[in-house]
Amino acid sequence: GYDQANWTFWSSPYAFADSSGTPIVSLSPRRYLQFKVDILPQDDDGGQVDFLEVRASLPVATQLVGEVWPVEVKVGQPQQFTYVMRPTIGVDSGGFDRLEVATVARLGPVTQVRIGDEPVDYAVEATEPHRVVVSIPRLTAQDSGALVEVVFEAEVLRYGSAFSMRVWDSALPLEVPQSVQEGDATPAYEDNRVWVATLAEHQDVLQIEAGPAVLTPNGDEHNDVVGLGYSLVELTGPSWVVVAVWDLSGRRVRQVYGGLDGVGIYERVWDGRDESGRLVPPGLYLYRVSVEADHQTVEAVKPLHVAY
């Protein structure tokens, strides 16, 4: 039978499509790893594994446990979150002074970092829509058990969106970051998890930006193009999306975009030209976004003003 006393359960499959590697999500730090490889050949020739490479580093902490609060939010609305992490740092561990928060949700600004309930100086070293890197005062063995809290804003677009954290020592930039494990970091929060549920209310999978859309293609570099924005929420996977501009007679003027989109916030740019490359006459137009989601087509339409 399965040795549950000494081994964790198998992880979900890893994605190696881009050949750039992927972090190991099983509990760490650990001395041993098991790998299971399923080969699904595309023809009768079969398949083989040429090599499997693993990068490993000494842990910066004995244990890192974290959780997120709140764990229930409204979908598609900015929300303040706190990621709480409790490190156990032994005398043989080097400690750390960098942390990364990553998520499929759309990240906003980091507004505060606390260590041991006290606000500390921090600096945002890298920021992307789904990832932020923060420098903090170095934590060593004497800080073992001190609660680290990172307060930030994020916009959750899907049920089950998770927040991950990794830490490392900036003096050793080539070492593998150590992941924070989900668990009971503080008795202040009861759920002990890093994933977020969306509140059970009706929510269209397609949301279109509010406010007027105006295009003035005069060549003066002011409103010469217009962004046609939309958000996709609560999708179970990538869906086919078409963004097109129509005139009021019902004639399609230009298909601006057609492709597969997953959950996220998007903007497609239109330069005021039709399918033949000519500037359209001034007037009122419509831009329509349609999504093939869950065996149905969901559409949203918004006015678009073109003026010279």
C-alpha positions, 0 to 999 in steps of 0.5 A: 500500500501507499506509505502515507506516514513518510510520503505526501500524496501525489501532486497534480501534474506538472506543466513542462510545455515551455521547457523552462521548468516549474517549481515543485509544489509538494511539501518542502524542505524534504530530502527525497523526491519521487517522480511519476512520468506518464507518457502519452505517445501521439503515434505507434512509436512510443515515447521516452524520457531523455532526462529529468533535471532538478535544482535544489538548495539548502533551505533558508528556514526549517519551516514556513507556514502561511495563510490568507485573509479574507477567504471569501470575497466578491468576484471582480472587485478590489479587496484588501488581503493579508498574507500571514506567514510564520517562519521557523528558522533554525541556527543552521538556516541562513534566513531570508530578506526577500519574499514573493507573492504570486496569484492568478488574481490581479494584484494591486499595491502592497500597502504594509508589511508587519513583522511581530505585529510592528510595521517595518520598512519594505520596498517593492522590487518587482511588480507584475499583474500577478506577481510582486517581489518585496524586500524586508528586513532580514529574518534570522534564527533570532526572529524564529516564530515572528509573524510576517504579514504582507498587506496588499490589494487584489482583484479575484476573478475566479473561485479557488484563486490561490496566493503563493509565497516564496522567500529567499536570501538576496545575497544568494540570488542563484539559489532556489526560493523556498515555498511557504506551505499552507497551514495554521500560521496564526490563531487569529484566522480560522480557515488556515488556507491560501485560496479564496472563495467567491461569494455565491451571487450571480455574476456574468462571466463577461464584464465590459468597462464602464464609461465612454469610449472615444476615438479621435484619429486626427494623427495628433497622438491624442486618442488616435487609438482606443482601448476596448476593455473587458474582464472575464471571470469565473471561467473554467478554462480558456474560451473563444473571444471575439471583439468587433466594432459595428456601425448602427446599421448592423454592419461589422466594421472591423474584427479587432480580436479573435482568440482564446482568453482565460480569466483576466482583464483585457484591452484590445486596441482599435485604430479607427480603421475598417477591414480594408484599412480606411479610416471610418467616418465620424459618428456613433459605433458599437463595440461588441465582445462575445464569449463562447462559455459553457456551451453558450454565447455571452455578449456585451455591447458598449457605445463607441464615439468616433470624432475628428 
